[in-house]
């Protein structure tokens, strides 16, 4: 079940109707849990066993770990959690990837020893709920929180349907307090949640799927050699497509949760207005980047090491972050590029701090332009389906191909959408959406909202699944 479907519209109406009945808080949480399981099971019911397994294992491990008397026992229980969660993730997400690489290596060596493995269908959202349950057991292991006393609350935390399949990745420490007391939703809060949901759908259905995706698809095709303008416009359009797709989902999730009285963390804060790559990762997919920082980068040693080791920690964190996105060498390349960008930024920082021009308006504009251009260059392997396709796009970007794939109308339309996105994000770099909305007359907001609803309903038939469902 996806947000951009009529089925979800019916689903959320039923859930809200039941949730707001004058029932006890425990019963209302039970309704949310059943709704969450139904939401996930509507895709493939058998994979409810996987999410149920992760929930039970981490619930039991956390309690056993907390009551353990020795560090050895605590480490053993942590190992059980890591093996259970990462083992399932490795099998379902990376099983075919590992087997294909083994077979490829066997062919190169001429050994002929091939491994046969049936195709494995990736369970939707497994990367997201795996990281959520792992953060819980890791926090218990570190002594940063106590085990939850209610299995119902913990199960709701793992399966909460607004963000279950594509984030934001929620931490147990922020979700637990929201389960303890009945959530009260005021009319203004409910209305704002509904507005956010409409905004997220508009970004996904209209901006991402209808206006930008067709342009991206024209350029990113196997066996084609797009020219200079096409390669750049296709990639710039993809930067907008993936932003509006993923940020649109996150905004929808935050809006639906708000209508239920829950708060989810912001996942995007004008990432294409970043000035530097550290700034970019504080603004893009914030729940993942903060997870990688807290549970991987810091565990590797973080900044508390030699200069060379800090660079290694940065690179490995981004490399594994790339691999988290998908079982493909293209994603590894994407993560490696961002690792190199972060290391390069770290090497240049001492010099830039001594240059007065770097703090001027011109310096800030140049810093923004370089950051956005390199982020787009890194998007190429993320979108391409193979190294060969990646190479063809890069070849076009430096002018080594001359094919024309995008017509003038699509070129102009995509260019206008991307330019509007960049202007809007630079304007909201230090502003929240609420602050911007507060400065606009109510009648104009209503007009914009009606326009977004009409455009979304008009184009709902062209909508695609959310890109991050595959991760």
N, C-alpha and C positions, 0 to 999 in steps of 0.2 A: 504494500500500500504506500503510495507516495502523496505528498502534499498537493501536487498539481494534478489532482484527479477528482472527479465528482464523487467517487466512493469515499474519499477522505472527508469531503464536505459533509456527507451524511454521517460518517463515523464521528466526527468531532461534535456535531449537533447532538447525537445520542449521548455521547460521553458527558458533555456539559450538562445536558438535561438530567442525567442520573447523578452527576457529581454535586449538583446544587440542591438536591433533595435534602430535607431536614433530617439527616441521618448522623450517626456518631462519626467522629473523625476516623476511627479505625475502619468502619465500613466504607467510608468515602475513599480511604487509601486502598482498600481492597478493590473497589471499583476501578481505580486508576491502574492497579496491578493487572487486573483482568483485561482492561482495555489495552494495556501495553503488550501483554502476551498475545492478544488478538491481533493487534497492529503488526507485530513481528511475524506471527504465525500465518497471516494472510499471504505471505510470500511463499514460504515452504514450511509447513507445520513440523516436519521432522527435525528442523534445526532448532526448535524450542528445546530439544534435549541438550544441545550444546550450551546454550546460554543458561539453562537450568543446572547443568553440570558445573560450569564456572561459578555460578552463584553459590551452590552448596559447598563446593570445595573451599572457596575463599572465606565463606562464613565460618566453616569448621576450622580451617587453618588459623584464622585470626584469633579465635578464642583459645585454641590449643597453644598458639604462640605466646599469647598474653599470660597464660597460666604456667608456662614453662619456667623452671627454676634455673636452668643453665643456658648459657649462650649457645652451646652446642645444639641443644634441643630447639632453640629458636631458629637457628640457621637451618636445621633439618626441615622444620615446618615451612620456612621461607622457600627452601629448595623445592618442596612439594608444590607450592603455589606457582613458582616460576616454571617448573617442568610441566605442570598441568596446563597453565594458560599459554605459555609460549610453545608447548608441544602441539596443542590444537592449532594455534596460529600457524606454526611451521608446516604442519601437515596440509591444512586446507588452503593456505595462501601460497606456500612456497614448494609444496610437494612436486607439482608438475615442473616448476622452474628448475628444481634441483635435479630431477630425473632427466629433463631435456639437456641440461648442461653435462651431466654424466655421460649421456649417450653421445653428445657432440664430441666430448673429449675422447671417448672410445673410438669414434670414427677417425679422429685425427691420428690417434696412436695405432690405428689399424688392428685393435684387439678383437673387435667384433663382439665384445661383451656388452650387450644392450640390456637395460632395465625396462621392463614393461610395467606400466602403471595406468589404470583407467583414469580418464579425465575427471577432475574433481571440481565441483561447482563451489565457488567461494561463497560462504554464508555472508549475507549482507550485514555490515556493521561489526564484524568480528574484531577488526582492529580497534574500533572505538571502545566496545565494552570490555575487551581484554585489558586495555590500558586503564580503564576505570577500576576494574576489580584489582589489578596489580597495584595501583596507587594506594588502595585501601590496605592491602597486606604489607606493603612497604612502609606505610605510615605507622602501622601497628609495630612492625619490626624495629623501627627507629624510635619508638616510644613517643611519637608525636600525637597519638590519639588512642583512646580505649576502644575495645570492640563494641559494636552496637548491641544493644540489648534486645532489639526487635528484629526478627528475621523478616517480617513483613516490610519494615522500613528499608532493610538492606536490599531485599529483592526489588522493591520499587526503585531504589537508587540505581541498580544495575540495568533495569528494563524500562525506565521512564521514557515513554514513547516519543515525546517531542524531539529528543536529541539522541535517540537510541542508535539509529543507523548511520548518522553522519555528523555527530557532534552538535555543539561543543562538548569536549571531553570534560566531564564534571568530576570534581574532587569530593570524596566522602566528607571531608571536614566542612565543606560549604553546604552540602545537601542534607546532612544529618539534622542540623538545627531546624530546617524547614519541615522535617517530618514529625517533630516532637509536638508542635502546637498546631491546632486547626488553622488552615490558611484562609485569610479573609480577603476577599476581592472587592474593592470599591469600584463604583461605576466608571470613574475616570481611568483606573488601572485597566479594567476590562476593555474599555474603548481603545486605549493606547495599544494593548496587546493585539486587538483586532486590526488596528491600523498597521502595526508592524507586520502582521501576517499578510495583509494585502500588499504591502511594499515588497516583502520578500518574494511573493508570487510574481509580482510585476517584474522584478529584476530577473527572476528565473525564466518565466514564460516569454516575456516580450523582449527584454534586452539581450539575454543570453541566447535563448533558443531560436527566436524569430529573426532578430536583426544581425547577430554576430556569428552564430554557429554555421549558417550556410556559407559565409565567406571563409571561415576557417576550413570547412570541409572541401572547398574548392582547391585550396592550396595544399593541405596535408593529405595527399593521396599517394599511394605506392606507385612507383615507376614514373613519376612526373618530376620535371625540373623547373620549378617556378622561377621567374625572373626576380630582379632586385626589388621592384616595387611590390610585387605580389608576395614575395617571401616576408618582407617587413610588414606589409599590411595584414597578411594572414596571421602573423605572430602577434602583432599588436591587437588584432581582433580577438585572438585566443586569450591574451592577458585580460581583456574585458569579459570574454565568455566565462572563463573559469572563476573570475572574481564575482560576477553577478550570479553565477550558478551556486557557488559555495557560500558566499556571503548571503545570498538570497535564502538558502536553506537555513543558515544560522539565525537569520532574522525571523524567519517563520517559526523556528523552534523556540526562540525567545518569546515571540508573541503568543504562541499557544500556551507555553508554560505560564506566562503572565496571566492569561485568562483563567488558569487553574490556581493562581495564587503563588506560583513558584518563581524563583529567580534563577536564571542561567547566566553564566559569564559572557561578556562580550568576546567575540571571536575575531573581529576585524575592526581596525581603527584607521581608516584611510591609508592602507598600506602603500598605495602608489604615490603618496605624498612623502615617502621616506627619503631621508638624506643619509644614506649609508645603509649597509646591510644589517648591522646590529639593530638599527632603527626599523628596518623592514621586518625583521623577525620579532620585534616587539609589537608589530601591527598586523601581521599576517598569521592566520590560523593560531591565534594566541594560546588557545588551550593546549595545542600540541607542542608548540615551541617552549612553553613554560614547563610542560611535562618532561620533555627531553632535557631541559636545563636542570630541573630539580632531581630527576631520577637517573639520568644518564651522565650528563656533563659533570655535575657535581660529584657523582660516584666515581668518575674517572680521575678526579682530582681538581676539576674546575680551574680556577685562577690561582690556586694555592701551590703551583708547581713552577718549574723552570719555564723560561720563555718558550723553549722548544716543545716541552710537554704540553703547555697550554694550547699551542697551535695544533698539536696532535689531537688533543681532546676536542677542540673545535671541529677539526676535520672529521674525526670518527663520529661525532654526534650528528653532523649533517649527512654523512654517508649512510649511517643507519636510519636517519630520518627519511632519506630518499628511498631506501629499501622498504621502510614501513609503508610507503605509498603504493608499492606494487612489486610483484615478482618479475622484474625485468631489469636488464642492464641499463636501459635508458633511464630508469628512475635512479639507479646508482650513479649514473653520470650527472643527472640533475643535482643530486645531493652533493656530489664531489665538487661541482661548479660552485655551489653556494659555500662549501667549505673553503675553497680557494679564495672566493670573494671576501669572506670574513677574515681569513688570514691576511690577505692583501690590505684590507682596511686597517687591521691591527698594526701592520708594519708601517703604514703611511701616517697613522695618527700622530706620532711625535713630531713629524715634519709639518703636518697641516696645522697643528696647534701654534706653531711659531709664525705662520703666515697670516698676516692681517687680512689679506684679500679673501681668505677662505671663510671669514666671518661676515663678509659684506653680503649685500643682496645678490650681487653677481656670483659670488662664491657659492651661496646657498642654491641658486638656480642651477649652476653647473653641477653641484653635488647631487641635486635631485635628478637632473637629466642623465647623468652617468649611471646612477643607481637604477633608474627605471629601464634604461637601455640594456644594462647587463642582466637585470631580472628577466626581461623579455628574451634575451639571448638564451638564458637558462631554461626558459619555458619550452624551447624547441624540442629537446629530447623528452620532456614531460608529455608533450602532445603527440610526437611522432611515434609510430608503431615499431620502428626498427632503427638500427644505426644507419642503414642505407638511406632511409627517409630523412633522418636527422642531417646526414651529410649533404643531401640534395638541397635542403632548406638553407643550411649554412653556406653552401656554394652560391645559392641565389642571393643571399644577404651581402656577399662581397662582390656581386656583379658578374659572376662567372656563368650565369644562365640568363636567357633573354625571353623565355616563354611568358605569354600573357594569359592569365587564367581568370582574373577578376574583371568584370565589366565596369564601366564608368559609374553606373548607378550604385552598384554594390560597394565599390571603392569609396565613393563619396559618403554613402550612408554609414558604413562601418567607421570611416574616419571621423565623422561628426559624433558618433556615439562614444568613441574612444576619447576624443578631445573633451567632450562634455564630462566624461567620467574623471579625467585628470583635473579639470578645472574644479569640479565639485569636491574631489578629495583634497586638493590643496586648500580649498576654502574651509573644509571641515577638519583640517589637520589638528587644530587645537579646540575644536567644538564638537559637542555631542549632537546627535540627531534631535534630542529634546530641546536643546538650546536653539538650534536652527528653527525648529517648528514654532517655538515660543515667539519668534520675531515676525512670523508670517500671519497676516490676517486670517481669521477663522474661515471666512467665506472663500478665500483663495485655497486654503488647505482642503476644504470640502470639494472644491472644483477639481483640484489635483487628484484627490482620492477617487472621485467618480470617474475621472478619465482613466486612472489606472485600472479600476474595476472593469470598465468597458473594454479596454484594450486587452486585458488579461483574458476575459471571457471570450473575446473574439478570436484569440490565438491559442486557446487552451488545447485545441486539436493538434497543434504542431509541437506540443511540449514533449520533451525527452526525459528520461530518468536523470536524476542528479548525478553529476560526474563523480562525486566522492562516494557514491554507493559502491563503486568497484574497489574501494580501499578498505 
